[in-house]
Amino acid sequence: MHLLWASFAAGLAWLLLVLWVIESLPFVLLLWRERVDEGPRVIGSARDRRVGAGLQVLEVLLAATLSVTAAWSMQQAWRIAHAHLGFLDRPATLVTITPRGVPIPLPLETSQHAALLMRQLVQATRGVLPGAVAGFGPQIGAHNFELRYPETVSVGTRTGDACHISMTPDWVTATGMHLLAGESLALRPQANGILIDADVADRLFGSPAAAIGRTIDDSEFLPNFQAVVRGVVAPIQLAGAGQPQCPSVFPDKRVSAINFLYAPSTLAIASVTTAAQREHLRQVLSRALAQQGAGKYWRVERIEGSAAMRARLAARVVSQARHMMWLALFAWAIALIGILALLRLSLAQRKRLLAIRSALGECPTHVYRDVVLGTLLLAGLGMGVLLFFLPWLATQYALLAGAQVASYGVATWIALSVLLLAVFLVAHFPARRAARAEPAASLHEL
């Protein structure tokens, strides 16, 4: 996306130049023709009218294309901002702890030390927030290394790939993960107890309820490891909605805590905190890391609320939607200004004809109707061309944004309806002015 935006920005200046030339050329030709003809004509030539009509169709086509694309982007951004992530649906405080990149000395490379360090950090957290439920799990908002290496799990002849994401039972509670069947991991660590998400349960057992108490072969993750399913949770989207995700198996981090030493982790706290409490919590956790001899190897990177985390997960798509909205408004400005300019020029050329028709007794309503309907007809023609290519445009949008959209969905019709209303308003005022013009004054001016 960054490369695409950079390419677009580089070509924007050329696009503006081309549009300026396209907009200016007809006016220059028409003014030059009036000078050659030594005065205005009763009505412009058929060629002039066809050129003006073609420009209006192209301008509306450009505006409609970007308007529909912007509507799709805003619809996708709204969906992602309000998507069901499988967790983070309740207020919580999230502490991201990351390795500093310094090689860890051998005495610290033990799961016992990692488990002790996690317990110390949880106790330090409860010193700041008494009674708060707190637990460790994977880093939220980043593509964790575990998500890049799915392992094969199997039950009999059924197999499937799954990512192993370690977490403690309190992390499940604090983040608000949705338990669909069974129970959370037992308070007493059990080496073979796991949670699985609904995708794995459906693939291996047919349903979440059928998975409870069943055993899966997880020997690719650990040799000769037979895991017992204690519960089934909803699939969680750690990197946010619309991002790649992997069917997941959740072992207890307390059993094999060594990955805490190398992978960024999130300490989830089932509590709402103020800015002062978050700063105090940062100091306490940093002090606890230093006391355990781990401050050189890990650091508290970020402390934020679950609402802020959800907003950050959706920020990239929302930003893209905002850019598309500005591009659509830019296209609208080009189209509407061009239509207004061409319409005014056309009416100026037809002023003598309209005055003669009014003097002969034509109703002003007919003049207004002809101008407005003619403009709307050209706008409708431009939109009709877009409607024909909409399936292709939706396919290209899906390839670019990674999101499937309905070619003829509600967002499409809303975008086109609003654009058509804007064209009507642009045509309304010149048409009303032409209909109200006094025939004698118009003929006298010419």
One Martini backbone bead per residue (centre of mass of N, CA, C, O) as a GRO file, in nm:
protein
  446
    1MET     BB    1   0.056   0.063  -0.020
    2HIS     BB    2   0.295   0.259  -0.007
    3LEU     BB    3   0.377   0.226  -0.303
    4LEU     BB    4   0.108   0.316  -0.424
    5TRP     BB    5   0.098   0.598  -0.297
    6ALA     BB    6   0.367   0.696  -0.418
    7SER     BB    7   0.283   0.665  -0.713
    8PHE     BB    8   0.042   0.854  -0.699
    9ALA     BB    9   0.192   1.110  -0.606
   10ALA     BB   10   0.381   1.124  -0.857
   11GLY     BB   11   0.119   1.135  -1.067
   12LEU     BB   12  -0.057   1.384  -0.981
   13ALA     BB   13   0.065   1.616  -1.146
   14TRP     BB   14  -0.005   1.494  -1.423
   15LEU     BB   15  -0.307   1.474  -1.378
   16LEU     BB   16  -0.357   1.777  -1.341
   17LEU     BB   17  -0.249   1.864  -1.616
   18VAL     BB   18  -0.443   1.702  -1.792
   19LEU     BB   19  -0.706   1.819  -1.676
   20TRP     BB   20  -0.646   2.113  -1.748
   21VAL     BB   21  -0.631   2.072  -2.053
   22ILE     BB   22  -0.911   1.947  -2.092
   23GLU     BB   23  -1.066   2.195  -1.973
   24SER     BB   24  -0.934   2.428  -2.163
   25LEU     BB   25  -0.959   2.357  -2.467
   26PRO     BB   26  -1.261   2.415  -2.532
   27PHE     BB   27  -1.254   2.720  -2.462
   28VAL     BB   28  -1.041   2.805  -2.661
   29LEU     BB   29  -1.189   2.711  -2.916
   30LEU     BB   30  -1.452   2.875  -2.876
   31LEU     BB   31  -1.323   3.158  -2.862
   32TRP     BB   32  -1.179   3.141  -3.136
   33ARG     BB   33  -1.438   3.101  -3.306
   34GLU     BB   34  -1.573   3.367  -3.234
   35ARG     BB   35  -1.356   3.549  -3.356
   36VAL     BB   36  -1.370   3.439  -3.644
   37ASP     BB   37  -1.693   3.498  -3.660
   38GLU     BB   38  -1.752   3.781  -3.542
   39GLY     BB   39  -1.935   3.653  -3.317
   40PRO     BB   40  -2.213   3.542  -3.200
   41ARG     BB   41  -2.427   3.284  -3.202
   42VAL     BB   42  -2.722   3.139  -3.171
   43ILE     BB   43  -2.561   2.854  -3.191
   44GLY     BB   44  -2.384   2.603  -3.147
   45SER     BB   45  -2.227   2.360  -3.267
   46ALA     BB   46  -2.239   2.024  -3.282
   47ARG     BB   47  -1.944   1.979  -3.203
   48ASP     BB   48  -1.946   2.144  -2.943
   49ARG     BB   49  -2.168   1.979  -2.801
   50ARG     BB   50  -2.019   1.705  -2.807
   51VAL     BB   51  -1.774   1.788  -2.647
   52GLY     BB   52  -1.924   1.876  -2.390
   53ALA     BB   53  -2.068   1.607  -2.339
   54GLY     BB   54  -1.814   1.430  -2.318
   55LEU     BB   55  -1.689   1.576  -2.077
   56GLN     BB   56  -1.919   1.526  -1.878
   57VAL     BB   57  -1.905   1.219  -1.883
   58LEU     BB   58  -1.608   1.190  -1.789
   59GLU     BB   59  -1.635   1.344  -1.522
   60VAL     BB   60  -1.851   1.161  -1.398
   61LEU     BB   61  -1.690   0.899  -1.419
   62LEU     BB   62  -1.463   0.985  -1.230
   63ALA     BB   63  -1.637   1.058  -0.984
   64ALA     BB   64  -1.782   0.782  -0.958
   65THR     BB   65  -1.539   0.601  -0.918
   66LEU     BB   66  -1.427   0.741  -0.657
   67SER     BB   67  -1.689   0.730  -0.496
   68VAL     BB   68  -1.721   0.423  -0.482
   69THR     BB   69  -1.444   0.362  -0.360
   70ALA     BB   70  -1.487   0.532  -0.106
   71ALA     BB   71  -1.737   0.381  -0.005
   72TRP     BB   72  -1.596   0.111   0.030
   73SER     BB   73  -1.379   0.209   0.231
   74MET     BB   74  -1.574   0.313   0.451
   75GLN     BB   75  -1.719   0.046   0.493
   76GLN     BB   76  -1.465  -0.115   0.574
   77ALA     BB   77  -1.383   0.066   0.812
   78TRP     BB   78  -1.637   0.023   0.980
   79ARG     BB   79  -1.618  -0.282   1.006
   80ILE     BB   80  -1.339  -0.290   1.146
   81ALA     BB   81  -1.402  -0.096   1.387
   82HIS     BB   82  -1.669  -0.315   1.450
   83ALA     BB   83  -1.540  -0.574   1.490
   84HIS     BB   84  -1.519  -0.914   1.573
   85LEU     BB   85  -1.226  -1.033   1.753
   86GLY     BB   86  -1.289  -1.224   2.022
   87PHE     BB   87  -1.197  -0.957   2.172
   88LEU     BB   88  -1.200  -0.651   2.340
   89ASP     BB   89  -1.515  -0.608   2.466
   90ARG     BB   90  -1.371  -0.509   2.726
   91PRO     BB   91  -1.246  -0.340   2.969
   92ALA     BB   92  -0.888  -0.267   2.944
   93THR     BB   93  -0.540  -0.324   3.018
   94LEU     BB   94  -0.241  -0.288   2.810
   95VAL     BB   95   0.082  -0.453   2.824
   96THR     BB   96   0.378  -0.410   2.646
   97ILE     BB   97   0.637  -0.660   2.622
   98THR     BB   98   0.979  -0.630   2.510
   99PRO     BB   99   1.253  -0.705   2.364
  100ARG     BB  100   1.582  -0.554   2.320
  101GLY     BB  101   1.799  -0.759   2.161
  102VAL     BB  102   1.949  -0.898   2.383
  103PRO     BB  103   2.130  -1.139   2.480
  104ILE     BB  104   2.052  -1.416   2.666
  105PRO     BB  105   2.149  -1.562   2.927
  106LEU     BB  106   2.155  -1.888   3.020
  107PRO     BB  107   2.022  -1.869   3.314
  108LEU     BB  108   1.746  -1.742   3.176
  109GLU     BB  109   1.692  -2.007   2.984
  110THR     BB  110   1.404  -2.063   3.149
  111SER     BB  111   1.086  -2.144   3.240
  112GLN     BB  112   1.109  -2.083   3.541
  113HIS     BB  113   1.198  -1.788   3.514
  114ALA     BB  114   0.960  -1.692   3.343
  115ALA     BB  115   0.738  -1.765   3.547
  116LEU     BB  116   0.846  -1.589   3.775
  117LEU     BB  117   0.833  -1.321   3.622
  118MET     BB  118   0.528  -1.323   3.575
  119ARG     BB  119   0.445  -1.326   3.873
  120GLN     BB  120   0.585  -1.060   3.952
  121LEU     BB  121   0.425  -0.878   3.755
  122VAL     BB  122   0.145  -0.941   3.865
  123GLN     BB  123   0.198  -0.845   4.155
  124ALA     BB  124   0.272  -0.555   4.076
  125THR     BB  125  -0.003  -0.491   3.955
  126ARG     BB  126  -0.172  -0.544   4.221
  127GLY     BB  127  -0.035  -0.305   4.372
  128VAL     BB  128  -0.186  -0.090   4.189
  129LEU     BB  129  -0.439  -0.311   4.127
  130PRO     BB  130  -0.643  -0.427   4.332
  131GLY     BB  131  -0.788  -0.735   4.225
  132ALA     BB  132  -0.678  -0.769   3.951
  133VAL     BB  133  -0.699  -0.922   3.648
  134ALA     BB  134  -0.397  -1.096   3.533
  135GLY     BB  135  -0.232  -1.170   3.210
  136PHE     BB  136  -0.059  -1.366   2.972
  137GLY     BB  137   0.023  -1.300   2.622
  138PRO     BB  138   0.017  -1.207   2.324
  139GLN     BB  139   0.075  -0.982   2.100
  140ILE     BB  140  -0.099  -0.697   2.012
  141GLY     BB  141  -0.084  -0.574   1.676
  142ALA     BB  142   0.099  -0.817   1.575
  143HIS     BB  143   0.305  -1.036   1.396
  144ASN     BB  144   0.362  -1.303   1.531
  145PHE     BB  145   0.579  -1.560   1.510
  146GLU     BB  146   0.361  -1.785   1.545
  147LEU     BB  147   0.186  -1.704   1.279
  148ARG     BB  148   0.424  -1.815   1.069
  149TYR     BB  149   0.408  -2.126   1.217
  150PRO     BB  150   0.228  -2.363   1.136
  151GLU     BB  151   0.084  -2.651   1.265
  152THR     BB  152   0.006  -2.988   1.286
  153VAL     BB  153  -0.314  -3.120   1.343
  154SER     BB  154  -0.482  -3.420   1.483
  155VAL     BB  155  -0.766  -3.660   1.415
  156GLY     BB  156  -0.676  -3.911   1.292
  157THR     BB  157  -0.757  -3.824   0.959
  158ARG     BB  158  -0.766  -3.541   1.068
  159THR     BB  159  -0.641  -3.228   0.947
  160GLY     BB  160  -0.449  -2.924   1.052
  161ASP     BB  161  -0.371  -2.595   1.077
  162ALA     BB  162  -0.189  -2.431   1.356
  163CYS     BB  163  -0.151  -2.187   1.597
  164HIS     BB  164   0.061  -2.124   1.873
  165ILE     BB  165  -0.089  -1.960   2.165
  166SER     BB  166   0.023  -1.838   2.447
  167MET     BB  167  -0.160  -1.851   2.768
  168THR     BB  168  -0.333  -1.744   3.033
  169PRO     BB  169  -0.625  -1.758   3.199
  170ASP     BB  170  -0.630  -1.448   3.271
  171TRP     BB  171  -0.612  -1.349   2.981
  172VAL     BB  172  -0.886  -1.448   2.891
  173THR     BB  173  -1.047  -1.278   3.095
  174ALA     BB  174  -0.929  -0.985   3.047
  175THR     BB  175  -0.994  -0.979   2.721
  176GLY     BB  176  -1.274  -1.131   2.654
  177MET     BB  177  -1.296  -1.407   2.568
  178HIS     BB  178  -1.496  -1.636   2.389
  179LEU     BB  179  -1.673  -1.891   2.534
  180LEU     BB  180  -1.836  -2.167   2.372
  181ALA     BB  181  -1.695  -2.417   2.527
  182GLY     BB  182  -1.654  -2.528   2.825
  183GLU     BB  183  -1.337  -2.434   2.968
  184SER     BB  184  -1.106  -2.297   3.106
  185LEU     BB  185  -0.818  -2.307   3.222
  186ALA     BB  186  -0.688  -2.431   3.478
  187LEU     BB  187  -0.548  -2.318   3.765
  188ARG     BB  188  -0.399  -2.575   3.729
  189PRO     BB  189  -0.146  -2.686   3.577
  190GLN     BB  190  -0.159  -2.851   3.247
  191ALA     BB  191   0.026  -2.994   3.009
  192ASN     BB  192  -0.242  -3.102   2.819
  193GLY     BB  193  -0.396  -2.833   2.826
  194ILE     BB  194  -0.638  -2.682   2.600
  195LEU     BB  195  -0.723  -2.446   2.360
  196ILE     BB  196  -0.963  -2.380   2.103
  197ASP     BB  197  -1.090  -2.285   1.818
  198ALA     BB  198  -1.360  -2.303   1.608
  199ASP     BB  199  -1.203  -2.383   1.354
  200VAL     BB  200  -1.067  -2.636   1.468
  201ALA     BB  201  -1.321  -2.777   1.570
  202ASP     BB  202  -1.464  -2.803   1.293
  203ARG     BB  203  -1.236  -2.960   1.145
  204LEU     BB  204  -1.198  -3.205   1.365
  205PHE     BB  205  -1.522  -3.232   1.504
  206GLY     BB  206  -1.764  -3.024   1.376
  207SER     BB  207  -1.774  -2.897   1.680
  208PRO     BB  208  -1.739  -2.756   1.986
  209ALA     BB  209  -1.885  -2.970   2.164
  210ALA     BB  210  -1.719  -3.223   2.043
  211ALA     BB  211  -1.424  -3.131   2.166
  212ILE     BB  212  -1.469  -3.191   2.451
  213GLY     BB  213  -1.217  -3.404   2.585
  214ARG     BB  214  -1.047  -3.429   2.351
  215THR     BB  215  -0.786  -3.563   2.146
  216ILE     BB  216  -0.478  -3.436   2.014
  217ASP     BB  217  -0.228  -3.428   1.769
  218ASP     BB  218   0.088  -3.237   1.866
  219SER     BB  219   0.383  -3.344   1.763
  220GLU     BB  220   0.493  -3.105   1.590
  221PHE     BB  221   0.530  -2.921   1.838
  222LEU     BB  222   0.552  -3.184   2.027
  223PRO     BB  223   0.680  -3.463   2.109
  224ASN     BB  224   0.441  -3.682   2.191
  225PHE     BB  225   0.180  -3.485   2.194
  226GLN     BB  226  -0.114  -3.491   2.400
  227ALA     BB  227  -0.412  -3.309   2.373
  228VAL     BB  228  -0.660  -3.153   2.579
  229VAL     BB  229  -0.974  -3.031   2.548
  230ARG     BB  230  -1.125  -2.774   2.752
  231GLY     BB  231  -1.185  -2.549   2.521
  232VAL     BB  232  -1.386  -2.309   2.326
  233VAL     BB  233  -1.311  -2.039   2.115
  234ALA     BB  234  -1.305  -1.765   1.960
  235PRO     BB  235  -1.168  -1.620   1.712
  236ILE     BB  236  -0.872  -1.436   1.699
  237GLN     BB  237  -0.753  -1.093   1.609
  238LEU     BB  238  -0.452  -0.969   1.670
  239ALA     BB  239  -0.416  -0.766   1.402
  240GLY     BB  240  -0.699  -0.742   1.312
  241ALA     BB  241  -0.921  -0.668   1.099
  242GLY     BB  242  -0.831  -0.790   0.776
  243GLN     BB  243  -0.617  -0.981   0.873
  244PRO     BB  244  -0.420  -1.224   0.900
  245GLN     BB  245  -0.511  -1.559   1.003
  246CYS     BB  246  -0.507  -1.831   1.250
  247PRO     BB  247  -0.566  -2.115   1.356
  248SER     BB  248  -0.599  -2.197   1.714
  249VAL     BB  249  -0.376  -2.288   1.982
  250PHE     BB  250  -0.398  -2.285   2.358
  251PRO     BB  251  -0.157  -2.288   2.563
  252ASP     BB  252  -0.002  -2.287   2.867
  253LYS     BB  253   0.236  -2.063   2.968
  254ARG     BB  254   0.319  -2.202   3.246
  255VAL     BB  255   0.439  -2.463   3.118
  256SER     BB  256   0.571  -2.290   2.855
  257ALA     BB  257   0.765  -1.995   2.919
  258ILE     BB  258   1.005  -1.944   2.714
  259ASN     BB  259   0.864  -1.749   2.501
  260PHE     BB  260   0.876  -1.494   2.682
  261LEU     BB  261   1.184  -1.426   2.619
  262TYR     BB  262   1.131  -1.362   2.283
  263ALA     BB  263   0.836  -1.268   2.288
  264PRO     BB  264   0.607  -1.056   2.263
  265SER     BB  265   0.396  -0.927   2.525
  266THR     BB  266   0.073  -0.930   2.699
  267LEU     BB  267  -0.060  -0.750   2.967
  268ALA     BB  268  -0.368  -0.823   3.102
  269ILE     BB  269  -0.620  -0.596   3.246
  270ALA     BB  270  -0.927  -0.596   3.432
  271SER     BB  271  -0.901  -0.258   3.386
  272VAL     BB  272  -0.947   0.078   3.442
  273THR     BB  273  -0.730   0.351   3.354
  274THR     BB  274  -0.535   0.607   3.416
  275ALA     BB  275  -0.270   0.796   3.343
  276ALA     BB  276  -0.143   0.778   3.625
  277GLN     BB  277  -0.164   0.468   3.653
  278ARG     BB  278   0.006   0.397   3.404
  279GLU     BB  279   0.266   0.532   3.500
  280HIS     BB  280   0.291   0.374   3.760
  281LEU     BB  281   0.295   0.095   3.623
  282ARG     BB  282   0.553   0.136   3.463
  283GLN     BB  283   0.742   0.173   3.705
  284VAL     BB  284   0.684  -0.094   3.850
  285LEU     BB  285   0.759  -0.288   3.616
  286SER     BB  286   1.046  -0.186   3.572
  287ARG     BB  287   1.138  -0.255   3.859
  288ALA     BB  288   1.079  -0.559   3.845
  289LEU     BB  289   1.275  -0.621   3.615
  290ALA     BB  290   1.529  -0.521   3.764
  291GLN     BB  291   1.512  -0.712   4.016
  292GLN     BB  292   1.526  -0.978   3.810
  293GLY     BB  293   1.744  -0.905   3.580
  294ALA     BB  294   1.553  -0.794   3.309
  295GLY     BB  295   1.591  -0.489   3.215
  296LYS     BB  296   1.805  -0.548   2.979
  297TYR     BB  297   1.586  -0.742   2.802
  298TRP     BB  298   1.329  -0.575   2.897
  299ARG     BB  299   1.031  -0.376   2.812
  300VAL     BB  300   0.803  -0.115   2.840
  301GLU     BB  301   0.631   0.002   2.565
  302ARG     BB  302   0.305  -0.018   2.638
  303ILE     BB  303   0.006   0.166   2.761
  304GLU     BB  304  -0.341   0.064   2.717
  305GLY     BB  305  -0.648   0.057   2.609
  306SER     BB  306  -0.878  -0.129   2.440
  307ALA     BB  307  -0.993   0.103   2.270
  308ALA     BB  308  -0.718   0.201   2.162
  309MET     BB  309  -0.641  -0.066   2.032
  310ARG     BB  310  -0.874  -0.087   1.831
  311ALA     BB  311  -0.809   0.180   1.686
  312ARG     BB  312  -0.521   0.093   1.598
  313LEU     BB  313  -0.605  -0.156   1.428
  314ALA     BB  314  -0.794   0.044   1.234
  315ALA     BB  315  -0.613   0.284   1.127
  316ARG     BB  316  -0.523   0.201   0.842
  317VAL     BB  317  -0.805   0.178   0.709
  318VAL     BB  318  -0.908   0.457   0.789
  319SER     BB  319  -0.688   0.611   0.636
  320GLN     BB  320  -0.759   0.505   0.356
  321ALA     BB  321  -1.049   0.612   0.356
  322ARG     BB  322  -0.970   0.910   0.383
  323HIS     BB  323  -0.812   0.928   0.119
  324MET     BB  324  -1.048   0.843  -0.064
  325MET     BB  325  -1.232   1.076   0.011
  326TRP     BB  326  -1.048   1.303  -0.098
  327LEU     BB  327  -1.041   1.198  -0.387
  328ALA     BB  328  -1.345   1.220  -0.433
  329LEU     BB  329  -1.368   1.525  -0.382
  330PHE     BB  330  -1.176   1.601  -0.607
  331ALA     BB  331  -1.349   1.477  -0.834
  332TRP     BB  332  -1.597   1.644  -0.779
  333ALA     BB  333  -1.474   1.919  -0.833
  334ILE     BB  334  -1.405   1.867  -1.125
  335ALA     BB  335  -1.685   1.787  -1.228
  336LEU     BB  336  -1.863   2.028  -1.125
  337ILE     BB  337  -1.700   2.258  -1.246
  338GLY     BB  338  -1.712   2.158  -1.536
  339ILE     BB  339  -2.017   2.155  -1.563
  340LEU     BB  340  -2.064   2.449  -1.495
  341ALA     BB  341  -1.890   2.572  -1.719
  342LEU     BB  342  -2.023   2.430  -1.963
  343LEU     BB  343  -2.311   2.528  -1.902
  344ARG     BB  344  -2.259   2.831  -1.919
  345LEU     BB  345  -2.148   2.828  -2.204
  346SER     BB  346  -2.396   2.703  -2.339
  347LEU     BB  347  -2.595   2.928  -2.249
  348ALA     BB  348  -2.446   3.160  -2.383
  349GLN     BB  349  -2.481   3.045  -2.674
  350ARG     BB  350  -2.816   3.012  -2.620
  351LYS     BB  351  -2.937   3.293  -2.552
  352ARG     BB  352  -3.072   3.379  -2.816
  353LEU     BB  353  -3.253   3.131  -2.846
  354LEU     BB  354  -3.402   3.158  -2.573
  355ALA     BB  355  -3.516   3.439  -2.631
  356ILE     BB  356  -3.681   3.363  -2.878
  357ARG     BB  357  -3.855   3.144  -2.740
  358SER     BB  358  -3.975   3.336  -2.526
  359ALA     BB  359  -4.100   3.543  -2.729
  360LEU     BB  360  -4.287   3.302  -2.855
  361GLY     BB  361  -4.403   3.160  -2.562
  362GLU     BB  362  -4.227   2.997  -2.389
  363CYS     BB  363  -4.195   2.822  -2.117
  364PRO     BB  364  -3.978   2.836  -1.851
  365THR     BB  365  -4.003   2.538  -1.765
  366HIS     BB  366  -3.884   2.420  -2.026
  367VAL     BB  367  -3.604   2.537  -2.000
  368TYR     BB  368  -3.533   2.414  -1.728
  369ARG     BB  369  -3.580   2.116  -1.807
  370ASP     BB  370  -3.376   2.092  -2.040
  371VAL     BB  371  -3.123   2.156  -1.879
  372VAL     BB  372  -3.143   1.949  -1.647
  373LEU     BB  373  -3.199   1.687  -1.808
  374GLY     BB  374  -2.945   1.702  -1.983
  375THR     BB  375  -2.744   1.683  -1.749
  376LEU     BB  376  -2.853   1.417  -1.621
  377LEU     BB  377  -2.812   1.242  -1.872
  378LEU     BB  378  -2.503   1.265  -1.880
  379ALA     BB  379  -2.457   1.159  -1.595
  380GLY     BB  380  -2.600   0.886  -1.642
  381LEU     BB  381  -2.404   0.789  -1.860
  382GLY     BB  382  -2.151   0.781  -1.683
  383MET     BB  383  -2.274   0.580  -1.474
  384GLY     BB  384  -2.339   0.354  -1.675
  385VAL     BB  385  -2.050   0.288  -1.744
  386LEU     BB  386  -1.971   0.207  -1.457
  387LEU     BB  387  -2.180  -0.023  -1.413
  388PHE     BB  388  -2.052  -0.210  -1.627
  389PHE     BB  389  -1.752  -0.204  -1.458
  390LEU     BB  390  -1.793  -0.290  -1.157
  391PRO     BB  391  -1.689  -0.583  -1.130
  392TRP     BB  392  -1.399  -0.510  -1.207
  393LEU     BB  393  -1.353  -0.297  -0.984
  394ALA     BB  394  -1.403  -0.489  -0.744
  395THR     BB  395  -1.166  -0.677  -0.807
  396GLN     BB  396  -0.941  -0.464  -0.782
  397TYR     BB  397  -1.008  -0.381  -0.493
  398ALA     BB  398  -0.960  -0.659  -0.364
  399LEU     BB  399  -0.658  -0.678  -0.444
  400LEU     BB  400  -0.573  -0.413  -0.295
  401ALA     BB  401  -0.745  -0.439  -0.002
  402GLY     BB  402  -0.855  -0.735   0.081
  403ALA     BB  403  -1.172  -0.680   0.002
  404GLN     BB  404  -1.493  -0.764  -0.021
  405VAL     BB  405  -1.737  -0.642  -0.256
  406ALA     BB  406  -2.035  -0.502  -0.360
  407SER     BB  407  -2.107  -0.387  -0.660
  408TYR     BB  408  -2.446  -0.354  -0.586
  409GLY     BB  409  -2.458  -0.205  -0.328
  410VAL     BB  410  -2.536   0.034  -0.108
  411ALA     BB  411  -2.280   0.210  -0.138
  412THR     BB  412  -2.305   0.256  -0.440
  413TRP     BB  413  -2.588   0.400  -0.446
  414ILE     BB  414  -2.519   0.629  -0.258
  415ALA     BB  415  -2.290   0.756  -0.421
  416LEU     BB  416  -2.456   0.807  -0.683
  417SER     BB  417  -2.687   0.973  -0.558
  418VAL     BB  418  -2.519   1.207  -0.448
  419LEU     BB  419  -2.394   1.287  -0.718
  420LEU     BB  420  -2.663   1.345  -0.865
  421LEU     BB  421  -2.749   1.570  -0.671
  422ALA     BB  422  -2.508   1.755  -0.729
  423VAL     BB  423  -2.570   1.793  -1.030
  424PHE     BB  424  -2.844   1.921  -0.992
  425LEU     BB  425  -2.748   2.170  -0.832
  426VAL     BB  426  -2.561   2.278  -1.053
  427ALA     BB  427  -2.800   2.301  -1.273
  428HIS     BB  428  -3.020   2.476  -1.137
  429PHE     BB  429  -2.919   2.776  -1.141
  430PRO     BB  430  -2.870   2.823  -1.447
  431ALA     BB  431  -3.155   2.734  -1.530
  432ARG     BB  432  -3.314   2.949  -1.371
  433ARG     BB  433  -3.181   3.193  -1.502
  434ALA     BB  434  -3.266   3.127  -1.794
  435ALA     BB  435  -3.577   3.119  -1.736
  436ARG     BB  436  -3.582   3.434  -1.611
  437ALA     BB  437  -3.508   3.567  -1.853
  438GLU     BB  438  -3.533   3.845  -2.047
  439PRO     BB  439  -3.574   3.872  -2.378
  440ALA     BB  440  -3.499   4.168  -2.427
  441ALA     BB  441  -3.233   4.172  -2.267
  442SER     BB  442  -3.093   3.944  -2.421
  443LEU     BB  443  -3.105   4.074  -2.703
  444HIS     BB  444  -2.959   4.340  -2.624
  445GLU     BB  445  -2.685   4.209  -2.534
  446LEU     BB  446  -2.652   4.078  -2.841
   0.00000   0.00000   0.00000
